[in-house]
Amino acid sequence: MIGDQPKIRLPYPHPGQQAVRRASRRFNVLSAGRRWRKTTLAMAISVEAALTGGTYIWGAPTFDQVRIGFSETKRALGNYADFNLSRMTATLPNAGRIVFRSLDNPDNVRGHTADGVVIDEAGHIKPAAWYEVLRPMLIDTGGWAWLIGTPNGRNYFYTESQNARDRDDTMVWQVPTLGVKMTKDGLVRDPHPLENPDIAFSEIEKLYNTMPERVFLQEILAQFMDSDGGVFRRVMDAATATPQEAAIEGHEYVMGVDWGRSNDFTVLTVLDSTTNELVAMDRFTKIDYGIQVGRLKAMAQRFRVTQIIAEMNSMGGPLVEQLQADGLPVTGFMTTNASKEVAIRSLEGAFERAEIRILNDPVLIGELQAFEQVTMAGGKYRFSAPEGLHDDTVMSLAIAWHSISQQFFMWTTDDD
């Protein structure tokens, strides 16, 4: 049947991928920036192997990501292979087979025999999937493995990347999306031999100018960064704003509102969107919501705010509706883990780029400096104050800043 196999053109979209493939060994650890076309490389490796026979595992953190690999492979092989969606397998006429499995539960892939393993988005799988399931799967076949992904803190993927340098049977690469260098005057082009040349420098420059530095280092330059710990840097450098009692003629103002619950505080922050300065803040707790609304209206009137962004969760929904009915320019902000990350990342970048000035308020300073991110199972982050502390001023400021910046740092995994 091999002699009858059609000419299948496996796409290696750029020379860097071809160079990586040629230099590969039994075990391979590739950390690469976003849009380097890592999934396409994983597909090409898997299909090339299956064309020679044998069984190969394609693993990814979630079913959706596995399905992307399944679709990529189907586009490459077309009718030459039998694709079974219910079993998530691709079987070639020579009995070569690719088994697609999500690794959110490492046991999903137990019991298989494999001649090779490809892990896509390897930085986001549980260490047990590699150490306890996939790596032992190769001991009787002498099979090979590829760990491919963008860094996700200094987890097991970082450990494997570091240890690979001391192993004769392992190859390791660290490849940016596009070769660039960070200088005091901004970002400059610095070509890398393995980069994706189809990415425009102007796009990378825009990301550099709008996202937090450490996010840029990780997601674009593929550098392994500490994933947990404090979020905001240069807080004291920004604490130079002067409080205002009322609006300045010709300036525009926005307000952020984080509603307090039983043990939390309601916080109102007012940002001068003309100068990007925090000019007023009101923080209170355990008072009737009618009084809270009255204090909000008074502050909004003093500063003639043009936009109020208010939390919609829980009791926030009815309060937002009341304020809107009263004619105030209120927009609701539904706080989820995803929307919170967008707002926090935007504020983080503002501090790093010295785009915002804040009041030297001890509560605000303390909450900003204590605010942290923690990596959860699956690689996502949780943003909050440490246990026992508050983050109400942080969220009110982040919501207000979000209304000014409108910077979205949402990522897609499609064909990454």
N, C-alpha and C positions, 0 to 999 in steps of 0.2 A: 504493500500500500504506500510505503514511503516513496517509491519510485513514481507513483501517480500523484504525489502531492503537488498542488498548484503552487505557483510562485506567490508567496505571501510577503508583502512588503511591510516590515515592522518599522513603525515610525520612531526614529531617534531625532526629535525635532531640532537638536542643535549639536554641534561637535563636542561640547562638554560631556554630554551623555555618552557619546561613543567612546571618548577617552576613558571615562569611568568604567565602562563595560570591559574595555580591553585590559585594564589594569586590575581587574577583579581577582580575588582568591577564593578559597573555600568559604570563609566568613567575611562579610563586608558590612561596614557601618558607614552610612552616608547621611550626614546632616546637611541639609540644603535649605536655602531661603524659600519663601513663598513664591509660587508661580514658576519655579524652576522646572516644572513638569516631572515631578517625582513619580506620580501615579502612572504616567505614560512610560517611564523607564521600568517601573515594576511590571507593567503589562508586557513590555517587550522581552524582559528577562524570563517571565513565566512562559510565554508562548514559545520562545526559542527552545526552552527546555522541554516542553511538552511535545514539540515536533520530533524529538528524538526518543520519545517514550518515557514511561515512568509516571509517578504521581507527585504533584507539587501542591503545597498549601499556600493560599493567599489569605493572609490575615490582616485585619484592620480593627480599630477600636470599636466601631459601631456598625450595625447592619447597613445604614445608609452609605457609609464609606466603602464597605465591601461591594455594595451594589454599583457604585461608580466603577470599581475595578472590573466587575462582571460585565458592565456595558462597554467599557474600553476594550476588553478582550473580545467581545462579540463583534465589535466594529472591525477589529483586526482580522479575525478568522472567518467571519461571515458564515456561509453555509458549510464550510469545511469541517466544522465541529458541531457536535450535538450539545446544545445548551439546555440544561434542565434547571428551570428557575426555582422549582419547589425544593430541589436538592442542592441548588447553588453549585452546580458542577459544569465543567466544559470537558467533553470527551472527544478525542481525535480518533480518526480511523485506525491509527497505529496503536490504539489503547492508551496513548498519552492522556493524562487527565490533570485538570486543575480544580482543586477543591477550594471554594471560597467560604470563609468563616469569619464571623464577628468575634472579637476577643473580649467583649465586655464581661463575658463569663468565660474564663480560660478553659473550662471543661467542655465548651462547645466543640473543641477540636481534639479532645482526647480519643484514643483508640485508633487513630489513623496512622498509616505508614507513609513516610514521605521521603522522596529522593532530593527534595529541596524545599525551602521555605522562603517566602517573601512576606515581610511585615511592612505594610504601608502605614504612614503616620505612627512610626514605632515609638516616638516620644510620648504618645498618649495611651499606650496600653499598660496594663498592670504588669509589674515585673514577673509575677508568677506565670504569666502566659509564656514568657520566654524561658525562664529558668526551670520551671517545673513541668512544662508541657512540650513546647516546640523544640527546644534544644535537645532534650532526651530522645525525641522522636527520630533524631538523625544518627544515633549511635550505632545502629545495626546496618544502616544503609550507607554510611559514610557520606551522607548528603551535605549539601551546602545551604547557606542562609544569607539573606540580605535584610538588614535592618535599615529602613529608609524613612526619613521624616525631618520635620523642623524641630529644633530643640524645644523642650518644654520644662525649663528649669534644670536643676542638676539632679535628675533622677537616674534610674538604671541605664537609660539611653546615654546619658553623660558618662556613667561609669564604664559602659562598654566601649564608648568612643575613646576614652582615656586608656583603658587597658589594651585596646586593640593595637596600640603602638608598640607593645612589647611582645606581640604574638606573631610568629612567622607565618601562620596560616590565615591571618586576618589583615584586611586592608581597610583603611579609614580615610574619609574625606570630610572636609568642612568647606562648603561652597556657598558663597553669597548668591542671592538672586541675580544681582548685577554688581560688578566690581566697582566699589566707590570708597572714598576715604573721607573721614570726618575731620574738618579743620576748624580753626577759630573763625575763619571767614565763611564757613558753610561747607556744603558737600561738594566734593570734586570727583570727577571720573577717575577711576583707577582700575583699568581692565584686569579681569581675572581669567586665567586660561580655561576654566570650566564653567563660566557664567552662562546665563541664558541671554544671548545677544539680541533676542527678539523683544526684550523689555526696553522700553524707552527710558533714558536717563531722567527725562523730565518727570516721569511718573514716580520714580524713586525719590527724586528731589522733593516732590510734593508730599510724599509720605514722611520724609525726614523733617519737613517743616511743620507737620501737623500732628505727629504722634510722639508719645514719650520716648526718650532716648533709649531706655533699656528695652522697650518693645521693638524699636527699630533694630537694635543690635541683635535681638533674638530672631525676629520674624523675617528680616531682610538679609542681615549679615550672618545668620545662622550661628550666632555665638551662644554658648550655654551660660545663662544668667541665673543667679539665685532666684528661685520662684516665690519663696515665702518671705515675709517680713514687712517692714515699713514701705508705704507706697509713695508718700510725698517727700520730695527733697527740696532744699533751698527755701524752706518755709520762712525762716527768719529774714532771709534776704528780701522777701516780698512783703514783710510786715512793716510797711512804711506809709500806708495810706492815712489820711487825716479824716476823722469823722465829720459828717455834715449833718446839719439840723433840718435842712430842706433843700429843694431842688435849686440848682444853679441855672440861670437863664441860658438857653441854647444847648443844654445837656439832656440826654435821654437816660432813663433809668428802667431797670427790670428788677423784679422781686422773685426770690425763690422761697418756697414754703415747705417745711417738713413738719407734719402734724405730730404732736406728742400723744403717746398712749398712757397707760396707767403709771408706768415708772420712767417715762421718757419726757423730753422737753419739746414743746413747739418752738420752732426757730424761724424767724423771718429775716431774710438778708436782702439788702438792696445794693445792687451793683450799678455804678455809673458806666453805662455802655459806651460813653464817649471817651472815657479815659481808662476803662477796664479796671476800676478801683471799687473795692468794697467800702461803702461810705456809711452804712448803718446796719445794725443787727439788733434784734429783739428776741430774747430767749426767756421762756416762762413755762411753768408747769402747774398742774392741779388747779386750773381755773376753768370756769364754765366755757363751753364752746361759743356761746353767744358773746362773751367778753373777748375771747380770742379773735372772733371775726371782727369785732369792733376795733381792736387794736390793729388788725391788718388793714382795715379800711382807712384808719387814721394815718398810718404810715404811707399807704399807697397815695393818699391825697396830698400829703406833705411833699412827696417826691414826684408827684404827677407821673407815676409809673405807666409805661406804655404796654408792659406785658407782665403778667404774674404767672409763674409756673408753680403749680401746687400739686403735692402728692395726692394720688387718687385712691390709694389703698385704704381698706377698712372704712373708717368714718370719713376719710378724705373725699370719697365720692359725693355724699350728700352736701358736704361743705362747699365743694367746688360748684355743684349745681346751684346752691344758694347764692354764691358770689356772682355767678354768671347771670342769674335771674335779677340780681341787684345792679347789673350793668357794668361790672368790673371786667377788665380784659384778662380773664383767667383761662389758662390752658392746663388740662390735667396731665400729670406725669404718673404713669403706672409703674411702680417700682418692682421690677423682677430682677433676678440675678443678671440677666442679659442687659437690661436697660441701665441697671446700676453700674455695670462695668463700662458701658459707653460713657456715661456721665463722669465716672471717676477717672477713666483714662484721659478724657478731655481735660479735666482739671489738673491731673498729674502733668500732662504736657505743658499746660499753661505755667505751672511753677518752674518746670525745667527750662522753658524758653523765656522766662522772666516777662511773660505777657500780662500777668495779673499782679495787682497790689492789694493787700488785705490790711485790716485793722490789727494792731498789736494787742489783741484781746487774749488774755491768758487761757480762757476756756477754749476758744477757737484754735489757738496755737497748740494747746495740749492735745486736742482731739485730732488735729491734722498730723501731728508727729507720732501719735500712737496708732493711727489707722493702719490696718494691715491687710495683706492678701494671703490667703491660705489655699494651697492646692488640694482639691477634692478628688475623690475617686473618678477616674475617667479623664483627668487632666484639666478640668475646668477650675476656675478660681472662685473663692468666696471672699467678698470684700466687706469688712466690718471693723468695729472697734474690738479690742481684746475683751475677753470675758470680764464682765463687771464694770466696763466703761461705756461711755456714750459716744455716738457719732452723729448726733442731730445737727450740729452746726456744720459738719462736713457735708452732709447730704443736702442741707439747704443751700450752701454755697455751690455745691456741684450742680444742683438743679438750675440755679440762677446762671451759672457760667455756661451750662449746656445751652441755655436759650440764646446766649450771645454767640457762642462758637459754632454750634451745630456741627461738631466734628464727630464723625461716625467711624469707629474702628472695629467694624464687624467683618469677619473673615469667612470666606467660603472654602470648602474643601473640594469643590468640584474640580476634577482634573488638575490637582495641585502638584 
